[in-house]
Amino acid sequence: MNEIIQKNTDFINIYNKSYRLAAAVFMISNVMDNSEELRTKIKNLSLNLVSMSVNLKDINFLDAKKLSLDLEKNSLELMSMLDIASVSGLVSKMNASILKEEFQSFVLELSKFSEKFENTKNSSVKSIFTVSPNTNTETNIGMSLEMINAGYDLKLGETYRNEQKNAIENGRENGAVNMGVNGNGHKRKDFRKNTVLEFIKGHKDVGIKDIIPNINGCSEKTIQRELLSLINEGKIKKMGERRWSRYSYINK
């Protein structure tokens, strides 16, 4: 969901920028003679700029980079046309210079937009099929947290409901298997922490971006809390700081 929101935010920024650039180009090109071929060329390129920016809204991973490159080419061509118009005295050098700076900023923003698509694509497929060698089919790292609500236990491979039933029949209401609010809350936290630990154990060293796609239903902040808890417990070690941090299992 966060990726979708971020993508829409990036799209709006690019669209607004292209719209303002096109409006500015139209404004300064209006001083040119109607018969001037350069005026028609500049206006057509400006309209294409806005049209291509609109198409970024629903673009897929495969086409995002291509369309971004097309927008960059369009922008560079417009910059060249404005240089020609400025040298020829058709538009003021001041306006041409201002627009050139704005186009350069726009091209940089397009590059960042394209990189985000590439990074998201890589992180989505990088470890999605990776399963820790220490776990079996029932403890798949990609298991959704929603399964906790159905009563599945990561380590035991059976449902909490069965454990609760046995506990009641044996006359021992154990907090670890109690399906009440408090017991279930602790179980969810333990499940989440164990899932993170098992994923790290199955890899030499990992970053938080490697972990997130494999722990469904958890935010980055939640994963960070679990990592800190595991570090304090002496189960994993941290290398590097901030976004360059890597985590590895401490084999005792």
C-alpha positions as CSV (number, residue, x, y, z in Angstrom):
1,M,0.0,0.0,0.0
2,N,2.8,2.4,0.9
3,E,4.5,1.7,-2.5
4,I,1.3,2.6,-4.3
5,I,0.9,5.8,-2.3
6,Q,4.5,6.7,-3.0
7,K,4.2,6.0,-6.7
8,N,1.1,8.2,-7.0
9,T,2.9,11.0,-5.1
10,D,5.8,10.8,-7.5
11,F,3.5,10.8,-10.4
12,I,1.7,13.9,-9.2
13,N,5.0,15.7,-8.7
14,I,6.2,14.8,-12.3
15,Y,2.9,15.7,-13.9
16,N,2.7,19.1,-12.1
17,K,6.3,19.8,-13.1
18,S,5.6,18.9,-16.8
19,Y,2.4,21.0,-16.8
20,R,4.2,24.1,-15.5
21,L,7.1,23.6,-17.9
22,A,4.7,23.3,-20.8
23,A,2.8,26.4,-19.7
24,A,6.0,28.4,-19.4
25,V,7.2,27.3,-22.9
26,F,3.9,28.2,-24.4
27,M,4.1,31.6,-22.7
28,I,7.5,32.5,-24.1
29,S,6.8,31.0,-27.5
30,N,3.8,33.3,-28.0
31,V,6.2,36.2,-28.6
32,M,7.5,34.4,-31.7
33,D,6.1,35.0,-35.2
34,N,3.2,32.7,-36.0
35,S,4.9,31.5,-39.1
36,E,8.1,30.6,-37.2
37,E,8.7,26.8,-37.6
38,L,10.6,26.7,-34.3
39,R,7.5,28.0,-32.4
40,T,5.3,25.1,-33.7
41,K,8.1,22.5,-32.9
42,I,8.5,23.8,-29.3
43,K,4.7,23.8,-28.6
44,N,4.3,20.3,-30.0
45,L,7.2,19.0,-27.8
46,S,5.6,20.7,-24.8
47,L,2.2,19.0,-25.4
48,N,3.9,15.7,-25.8
49,L,5.7,16.2,-22.5
50,V,2.4,16.6,-20.6
51,S,0.8,13.6,-22.5
52,M,3.7,11.3,-21.6
53,S,3.7,12.4,-18.0
54,V,0.0,11.4,-17.7
55,N,0.9,7.9,-19.0
56,L,3.2,7.4,-16.0
57,K,0.2,7.1,-13.7
58,D,-0.6,3.4,-14.5
59,I,2.7,2.3,-16.0
60,N,4.1,-1.1,-15.1
61,F,7.6,-2.0,-14.1
62,L,8.6,-3.1,-17.6
63,D,7.6,0.1,-19.4
64,A,8.5,2.7,-16.6
65,K,12.1,3.0,-17.5
66,K,11.4,3.3,-21.3
67,L,8.8,6.0,-20.8
68,S,11.0,7.9,-18.4
69,L,13.8,7.8,-21.0
70,D,11.4,9.1,-23.6
71,L,10.4,12.0,-21.3
72,E,14.1,12.8,-20.8
73,K,14.8,12.8,-24.5
74,N,11.8,15.1,-25.0
75,S,13.1,17.4,-22.3
76,L,16.6,17.5,-23.8
77,E,15.2,18.3,-27.2
78,L,13.1,21.1,-25.8
79,M,16.2,22.5,-24.1
80,S,18.1,22.5,-27.4
81,M,15.2,24.2,-29.1
82,L,15.1,26.9,-26.4
83,D,18.9,27.4,-26.8
84,I,18.4,27.9,-30.6
85,A,15.5,30.4,-29.9
86,S,17.7,32.3,-27.4
87,V,20.7,32.5,-29.7
88,S,18.4,33.6,-32.6
89,G,16.9,36.3,-30.4
90,L,13.4,34.8,-30.7
91,V,13.1,34.6,-26.9
92,S,15.0,36.4,-24.1
93,K,18.2,34.8,-22.8
94,M,16.9,35.2,-19.2
95,N,13.7,33.2,-19.8
96,A,15.6,30.5,-21.8
97,S,18.1,30.2,-18.9
98,I,15.4,29.8,-16.3
99,L,13.6,27.2,-18.3
100,K,16.8,25.3,-19.0
101,E,17.5,25.0,-15.2
102,E,13.9,23.9,-14.6
103,F,14.2,21.2,-17.3
104,Q,17.4,20.0,-15.8
105,S,15.7,19.6,-12.4
106,F,12.8,17.8,-14.2
107,V,15.2,15.3,-15.9
108,L,16.8,14.6,-12.5
109,E,13.4,13.9,-10.9
110,L,12.6,11.5,-13.8
111,S,15.9,9.6,-13.1
112,K,14.9,9.2,-9.5
113,F,11.4,8.0,-10.4
114,S,12.9,5.3,-12.7
115,E,15.3,4.2,-10.1
116,K,12.5,3.7,-7.6
117,F,10.7,1.4,-10.0
118,E,13.9,-0.6,-10.5
119,N,14.6,-0.9,-6.8
120,T,11.1,-1.9,-6.0
121,K,11.2,-4.5,-8.8
122,N,14.4,-6.0,-7.5
123,S,13.4,-6.1,-3.8
124,S,10.1,-7.8,-4.8
125,V,11.7,-10.7,-6.4
126,K,15.1,-10.9,-4.7
127,S,14.3,-13.3,-1.9
128,I,10.6,-14.1,-2.3
129,F,11.3,-17.8,-3.0
130,T,14.1,-18.2,-0.4
131,V,13.2,-20.6,2.4
132,S,15.6,-21.2,5.3
133,P,17.2,-24.6,5.2
134,N,16.5,-25.0,8.9
135,T,12.7,-24.9,8.4
136,N,10.3,-27.3,6.8
137,T,7.3,-26.7,4.6
138,E,5.1,-25.8,7.5
139,T,7.5,-23.1,8.6
140,N,7.8,-21.3,5.3
141,I,9.4,-17.9,5.9
142,G,6.8,-16.3,3.5
143,M,4.0,-17.4,5.8
144,S,1.4,-14.7,6.2
145,L,0.9,-13.3,9.7
146,E,-2.8,-13.7,9.0
147,M,-2.3,-17.4,9.6
148,I,-1.7,-16.6,13.3
149,N,-5.4,-15.7,13.5
150,A,-6.2,-19.2,12.3
151,G,-4.0,-20.6,15.1
152,Y,-0.8,-21.8,13.3
153,D,2.4,-22.1,15.4
154,L,5.7,-21.5,13.6
155,K,7.8,-24.0,15.6
156,L,5.2,-26.7,16.5
157,G,3.6,-27.0,13.1
158,E,0.1,-27.4,14.7
159,T,-2.7,-25.0,15.7
160,Y,-3.0,-23.2,18.9
161,R,-6.6,-24.2,19.0
162,N,-5.6,-27.9,19.4
163,E,-3.1,-26.9,22.1
164,Q,-5.7,-24.9,24.0
165,K,-8.2,-27.8,23.8
166,N,-5.6,-30.2,25.2
167,A,-4.6,-27.7,27.9
168,I,-8.2,-27.3,29.0
169,E,-8.8,-31.1,29.0
170,N,-5.7,-31.6,31.1
171,G,-6.8,-28.9,33.5
172,R,-3.8,-26.7,32.9
173,E,-4.5,-23.3,31.4
174,N,-1.0,-22.4,30.2
175,G,-0.3,-18.8,29.3
176,A,1.8,-19.9,26.3
177,V,-1.1,-21.6,24.6
178,N,-3.9,-19.5,25.9
179,M,-5.9,-18.0,23.1
180,G,-7.1,-15.1,25.2
181,V,-6.1,-11.5,24.2
182,N,-2.9,-11.4,26.2
183,G,-1.6,-14.9,25.3
184,N,-2.5,-14.4,21.6
185,G,-0.7,-11.0,21.6
186,H,2.5,-12.6,22.9
187,K,2.3,-15.4,20.5
188,R,2.0,-13.0,17.5
189,K,5.1,-11.1,18.7
190,D,7.0,-14.4,19.3
191,F,6.0,-15.6,15.8
192,R,7.1,-12.4,14.2
193,K,10.4,-12.4,16.0
194,N,11.0,-16.1,15.2
195,T,10.2,-15.5,11.6
196,V,12.7,-12.7,11.4
197,L,15.3,-14.8,13.2
198,E,14.7,-17.8,10.9
199,F,15.1,-15.7,7.8
200,I,18.4,-14.3,9.0
201,K,19.7,-17.8,10.0
202,G,19.1,-18.9,6.4
203,H,21.2,-16.2,4.9
204,K,24.8,-15.0,5.4
205,D,23.8,-11.4,6.1
206,V,20.7,-9.4,5.2
207,G,19.4,-5.9,5.2
208,I,16.0,-4.8,6.3
209,K,14.9,-4.4,2.7
210,D,15.6,-8.1,2.2
211,I,13.5,-9.0,5.2
212,I,10.4,-6.9,4.6
213,P,9.0,-8.7,1.5
214,N,9.2,-12.0,3.4
215,I,7.3,-10.9,6.5
216,N,3.8,-10.1,5.4
217,G,1.7,-7.7,7.4
218,C,4.6,-5.9,9.1
219,S,5.8,-2.4,8.7
220,E,9.4,-1.5,8.5
221,K,9.3,0.1,12.0
222,T,7.9,-3.2,13.4
223,I,10.7,-5.2,11.8
224,Q,13.3,-2.7,13.2
225,R,11.9,-3.3,16.7
226,E,12.2,-7.1,16.3
227,L,15.7,-6.7,15.0
228,L,16.7,-4.5,18.0
229,S,15.1,-7.1,20.4
230,L,17.1,-9.9,18.7
231,I,20.3,-7.9,19.0
232,N,19.6,-7.2,22.7
233,E,19.0,-11.0,23.2
234,G,22.4,-11.7,21.6
235,K,20.9,-13.8,18.8
236,I,22.0,-11.6,15.9
237,K,24.6,-8.9,15.3
238,K,24.4,-5.7,13.4
239,M,27.0,-4.3,10.9
240,G,26.9,-0.8,9.5
241,E,24.6,2.1,10.3
242,R,21.2,3.3,9.1
243,R,20.2,2.2,5.6
244,W,23.5,0.4,5.2
245,S,22.9,-1.8,8.2
246,R,23.3,-5.6,7.7
247,Y,22.3,-8.3,10.1
248,S,23.7,-11.8,10.6
249,Y,23.0,-14.8,12.9
250,I,25.2,-15.4,15.9
251,N,26.0,-19.2,15.8
252,K,26.5,-20.2,19.5
